[in-house]
Structures are given as structure tokens and as C-alpha cells.
Amino acid sequence: MEETSVDPRLERTRRSAHSAALTLLSEGGIAHLTPQNLSRASGLGRTTLYRHWPTTPHLVLDLLKTFRMPDFEMVEGDLPARLRHNIAAQHARLLDPEYSVIYLTIQTVALDAQVRAALVEINRERVESVARVLAPEYDLHGQTDAVTDLFALINGPLLQLTTFTGATSPRLMPAIVESVLAYLRANDPAE
């Protein structure tokens, strides 16, 4: 298979814009991510920025593609052990300040229908990875709504925790696992 090479100039532009955007978002949120501020912070011209990211949501989605949450992975153990492992991986990613700022920001632009459609595409593999991890006990393949509910049960509390405390909570993790298991038991199509 032939590898496609990435234009080094494009990669430098992307890195500069991403770095500047992360700094701006960390300092002042989405309101601070203006074309003027981004141009100044990145050293890139506004024309260049508009060519690659016509709107702020385009840039935020590009950041999300680059800094996406990890897929769920199949590990040894029963379902609660697999959930604990994957929830811990999600939480560790959210504790990274760059990921945290991106996930907080994406919520501010997710009301736009085009952004929501792009989020579905960006997270398609991640949704499938959850279905694979749960498959031995619960078949959620093709049940995107159920998997989305599970993401809300898992990442909602984790995002709140990292936003407000920037820490972990030994009490929260077991509660999230139990809420996911309760949801699965209550919505098991085999029952």
C-alpha cells in the first residue's frame, strides 16, 4: 500500500493554528478564539486561517479530530472490569488540559446541526468500539442511541469532575460503572 505524504507546510500551519487555538481557548474560552486573536497568536495570516478553517467550529472540529478521546478497548476480565479500565482511560484523557479544553469547547458549538453531523462521523469508530467491548454480554451493534446514552453516563460525570476539580474521585468511578450496568440491564433488548 502506498503511503500518502503530508505537505510539510500544511502540517506546520496546522500545528501553529492548533497550538495557538489551545492557548486561546485555555485563556478565554470560545469567545477568545477570534480570527484576529488566532492570527496574532499563531503568526498565520487570516487568509490562510480562513482557507483551512472557514469558521471557528471548523477549527474546533479539526482540533477534536486531532485530540480525540480514545476508543474503548477489549481487555481481559468481566464487564465491570472492562468498564473500569475504559472509564479510567477516558478520565485520564480528560485530565490532560488540552483534551479538557477541547471537550469543553465542543459543547459550545455542538448546537449547530453541521457540527453535530461532523461529531457523529468523528466518533463513529469510538461508538463501534463501545459496542465491541459490551458485545459479549450486550449486543449494542447498530444501536447508536443506546451507545450515545452510555457516553453521556460515562463522560458527562467525568467532564464535570475534571472541569470543577481537575482531579479523580474514588467514589465516582464505581458509581459510573454501576450506572452503566444499571442502564444496560434496564434496556437489554434480550429481556
Contacts in CASP RR format, 6 or more apart in sequence:
PFRMAT RR
TARGET T0000
AUTHOR 0000-0000-0000
METHOD contacts of the structure
MODEL  1
MEETSVDPRLERTRRSAHSAALTLLSEGGIAHLTPQNLSRASGLGRTTLY
RHWPTTPHLVLDLLKTFRMPDFEMVEGDLPARLRHNIAAQHARLLDPEYS
VIYLTIQTVALDAQVRAALVEINRERVESVARVLAPEYDLHGQTDAVTDL
FALINGPLLQLTTFTGATSPRLMPAIVESVLAYLRANDPAE
13 44 0 8 1.000
13 48 0 8 1.000
13 52 0 8 1.000
14 52 0 8 1.000
14 62 0 8 1.000
14 66 0 8 1.000
16 42 0 8 1.000
16 43 0 8 1.000
16 44 0 8 1.000
17 38 0 8 1.000
17 42 0 8 1.000
17 44 0 8 1.000
17 49 0 8 1.000
17 52 0 8 1.000
17 53 0 8 1.000
17 59 0 8 1.000
18 62 0 8 1.000
18 63 0 8 1.000
18 66 0 8 1.000
19 42 0 8 1.000
20 38 0 8 1.000
20 41 0 8 1.000
20 42 0 8 1.000
20 43 0 8 1.000
20 44 0 8 1.000
21 33 0 8 1.000
21 38 0 8 1.000
21 42 0 8 1.000
21 59 0 8 1.000
21 60 0 8 1.000
21 63 0 8 1.000
22 63 0 8 1.000
22 98 0 8 1.000
22 101 0 8 1.000
22 102 0 8 1.000
23 41 0 8 1.000
24 32 0 8 1.000
24 33 0 8 1.000
24 37 0 8 1.000
24 38 0 8 1.000
24 41 0 8 1.000
25 32 0 8 1.000
25 33 0 8 1.000
25 101 0 8 1.000
25 102 0 8 1.000
25 105 0 8 1.000
26 97 0 8 1.000
26 101 0 8 1.000
29 101 0 8 1.000
29 104 0 8 1.000
29 105 0 8 1.000
29 108 0 8 1.000
30 56 0 8 1.000
30 60 0 8 1.000
30 105 0 8 1.000
30 108 0 8 1.000
30 109 0 8 1.000
33 56 0 8 1.000
33 59 0 8 1.000
33 60 0 8 1.000
33 105 0 8 1.000
34 56 0 8 1.000
35 46 0 8 1.000
35 49 0 8 1.000
35 50 0 8 1.000
36 46 0 8 1.000
38 44 0 8 1.000
38 49 0 8 1.000
38 59 0 8 1.000
39 45 0 8 1.000
39 46 0 8 1.000
39 49 0 8 1.000
42 49 0 8 1.000
49 59 0 8 1.000
52 62 0 8 1.000
53 59 0 8 1.000
53 62 0 8 1.000
56 109 0 8 1.000
57 109 0 8 1.000
57 112 0 8 1.000
57 114 0 8 1.000
57 115 0 8 1.000
60 102 0 8 1.000
60 105 0 8 1.000
60 106 0 8 1.000
60 109 0 8 1.000
60 115 0 8 1.000
61 106 0 8 1.000
61 115 0 8 1.000
61 118 0 8 1.000
61 119 0 8 1.000
61 122 0 8 1.000
63 102 0 8 1.000
63 105 0 8 1.000
64 102 0 8 1.000
64 106 0 8 1.000
64 119 0 8 1.000
64 122 0 8 1.000
65 122 0 8 1.000
67 98 0 8 1.000
67 99 0 8 1.000
67 102 0 8 1.000
68 122 0 8 1.000
68 123 0 8 1.000
68 126 0 8 1.000
69 90 0 8 1.000
69 93 0 8 1.000
69 94 0 8 1.000
69 99 0 8 1.000
69 103 0 8 1.000
69 126 0 8 1.000
69 155 0 8 1.000
70 89 0 8 1.000
70 90 0 8 1.000
70 93 0 8 1.000
71 125 0 8 1.000
71 126 0 8 1.000
71 129 0 8 1.000
72 86 0 8 1.000
72 89 0 8 1.000
72 126 0 8 1.000
72 129 0 8 1.000
72 130 0 8 1.000
72 132 0 8 1.000
72 133 0 8 1.000
73 85 0 8 1.000
73 86 0 8 1.000
73 89 0 8 1.000
73 129 0 8 1.000
73 133 0 8 1.000
74 82 0 8 1.000
74 132 0 8 1.000
74 133 0 8 1.000
75 81 0 8 1.000
75 82 0 8 1.000
75 85 0 8 1.000
75 86 0 8 1.000
79 134 0 8 1.000
79 136 0 8 1.000
79 137 0 8 1.000
79 181 0 8 1.000
80 177 0 8 1.000
80 181 0 8 1.000
82 133 0 8 1.000
83 133 0 8 1.000
83 176 0 8 1.000
83 177 0 8 1.000
83 180 0 8 1.000
83 181 0 8 1.000
84 173 0 8 1.000
84 177 0 8 1.000
86 133 0 8 1.000
87 154 0 8 1.000
87 158 0 8 1.000
87 173 0 8 1.000
87 176 0 8 1.000
87 177 0 8 1.000
88 173 0 8 1.000
90 154 0 8 1.000
90 155 0 8 1.000
90 158 0 8 1.000
91 158 0 8 1.000
91 161 0 8 1.000
91 162 0 8 1.000
91 168 0 8 1.000
91 173 0 8 1.000
93 99 0 8 1.000
94 100 0 8 1.000
94 103 0 8 1.000
94 155 0 8 1.000
94 158 0 8 1.000
94 159 0 8 1.000
94 162 0 8 1.000
95 162 0 8 1.000
95 166 0 8 1.000
95 167 0 8 1.000
95 168 0 8 1.000
100 159 0 8 1.000
100 162 0 8 1.000
100 163 0 8 1.000
100 166 0 8 1.000
103 155 0 8 1.000
103 159 0 8 1.000
104 159 0 8 1.000
104 163 0 8 1.000
106 115 0 8 1.000
106 119 0 8 1.000
109 115 0 8 1.000
110 116 0 8 1.000
110 119 0 8 1.000
127 144 0 8 1.000
127 147 0 8 1.000
127 148 0 8 1.000
127 151 0 8 1.000
128 141 0 8 1.000
130 140 0 8 1.000
130 147 0 8 1.000
130 150 0 8 1.000
130 151 0 8 1.000
131 139 0 8 1.000
131 140 0 8 1.000
131 141 0 8 1.000
131 142 0 8 1.000
131 143 0 8 1.000
131 147 0 8 1.000
134 140 0 8 1.000
134 184 0 8 1.000
135 141 0 8 1.000
137 184 0 8 1.000
138 184 0 8 1.000
138 188 0 8 1.000
138 190 0 8 1.000
139 189 0 8 1.000
139 190 0 8 1.000
140 146 0 8 1.000
140 147 0 8 1.000
140 150 0 8 1.000
143 189 0 8 1.000
146 187 0 8 1.000
149 183 0 8 1.000
149 187 0 8 1.000
150 180 0 8 1.000
150 183 0 8 1.000
150 184 0 8 1.000
153 176 0 8 1.000
153 179 0 8 1.000
153 180 0 8 1.000
153 183 0 8 1.000
154 176 0 8 1.000
154 180 0 8 1.000
157 172 0 8 1.000
157 175 0 8 1.000
157 176 0 8 1.000
158 172 0 8 1.000
158 176 0 8 1.000
161 167 0 8 1.000
161 168 0 8 1.000
161 169 0 8 1.000
161 172 0 8 1.000
END
